[in-house]
Amino acid sequence: MSVTLLGSLAGAGEKLPLYSFQIPAGFPSPAADHIEKHISLDEVFEIRAPHVYLAKIEGESMRDAGIFCGDLVIVDRSRTAEHGDIVIAGLNSEPVCKRLHLRDNTIILLSANSKYPPRYVMEGDELVIWGVVTYSVRDHGKS
């Protein structure tokens, strides 16, 4: 799995309506009287913060974590990565998106797809955590 760093967003985000009812699998016609408030997605995802950036995921190694090829991930570089976090990292300068496993002085970068083996960080490897994935965004349009 590879990662393409897209960088930070610029400019102000538009506020979108947030409807107060939950939407079942079908989509009823939302009426204006159901609008609870207007929200900004950049505020919800905190994507205007200087410590947050976007990256595009390529490959299928994180699919069982709900991150698919072509998804955008929102990455917070101010968070300290902990055991179990999904991270964007550089392993020997190769960008990767993996689940961080920290136990018994062992660091493992785990895929969320059984077709991909774990990547053990060995002595002499260079691992740099570039941030913790906080959200993912998927395009559900035409394939």
Secondary structure, DSSP 8 states (H G I E B T S, - for coil): -EEEEEE---S---EEEEESS---SS-----GGGEEEEEEHHHHTTTTSTTEEEEEEESSTTGGGT--TT-EEEEETTS---TT-EEEEEETTEEEEEEEEEETTEEEEE-SSTTS--EE--TT--EEEEEEEEEEE---S--
